[in-house]
Amino acid sequence: MKIGFHSVLLGLASCIGIQQSVVASPPSSSQQSVSAESPEALKQQFSIALAKQEKQQVSILQKKLTALFSLPPQFLDNQIQISEKILTRIFKTDKNLTPKFLDYLYFEPINTGDANLIQEMKKNLLVSFLANEQAKIYIRQTDNSEQFVQALLERGAKPDQIILLSLDAKGIFQKIIEQIHQDFPNQTTFSITENRVSLITPSSEIKPRLALANMMFARQFKGVEVDDFSYLDQARENLQHNNYTIRYKTFQAMLEGLN
């Protein structure tokens, strides 16, 4: 009987040991592969590779994302080139350089008590509107956005021309895309200046915003031009600095526009 009892205990211990090893065992290689190859993981890896300019890794991940999102062969190449140009372009902040022939304006104010910065935001918005009085104006809602709406109305903007939205930049760009489909039914290709969008954002955010917008519009249309008229919330010379963080943020925004 004692032998039988010990045998039972040994059997139970063996079973418990097997169960513990199953619970504690790491994910299988196939499970790890699924996680590593998910769209979000691939986009993050690609953003890092682009930011670090790791050509071999960029090539590998570009092929994977092209297949995953069923993109045309040169699509990502084109978007990467656009984003690289965004990183080195000279941004428009002077009123004499305000973009014209615009169909849509995107305005992103920031919450601040700085009277000079508020005036700078208001100036760029009004200059853009007065140069493009028929444009639809999309404003990202903040605690102080109503004063900008009021300034536009005082300068002759129509209430139905102004769209105030509690969405992030991606959500508002999607609304502009939907409006383009309504304004230009059955048309997805545009000639030069036929369909233009301008982004009025803080200069600290203009690079990722342009990269995101260009990707989103390119996914839907051909020929939609995205221009900028940012206001300075930092020293102008900072716009010329492209460290790893800025590059990563810009390419991350670009890839966020894929879906």
HELIX and SHEET records of a PDB file:
HELIX    1   1 LYS A    2  ALA A   24  1                                  23    
HELIX    2   2 SER A   29  ALA A   36  1                                   8    
HELIX    3   3 PRO A   39  LYS A   52  1                                  14    
HELIX    4   4 LYS A   55  LEU A   68  1                                  14    
HELIX    5   5 PHE A   75  THR A   88  1                                  14    
HELIX    6   6 LYS A   95  LEU A   97  5                                   3    
HELIX    7   7 ALA A  115  ALA A  131  1                                  17    
HELIX    8   8 SER A  145  GLU A  154  1                                  10    
HELIX    9   9 PRO A  159  GLN A  161  5                                   3    
HELIX   10  10 ALA A  169  ASP A  183  1                                  15    
HELIX   11  11 ILE A  206  GLN A  220  1                                  15    
HELIX   12  12 ARG A  236  GLN A  240  5                                   5    
HELIX   13  13 TYR A  244  GLU A  256  1                                  13    
SHEET    1   A 5 ILE A 162  LEU A 165  0                                        
SHEET    2   A 5 LYS A 136  ARG A 140  1                                        
SHEET    3   A 5 TYR A 104  PHE A 107  1                                        
SHEET    4   A 5 ARG A 196  ILE A 200  1                                        
SHEET    5   A 5 GLU A 225  ASP A 228  1                                        
END                                                                             
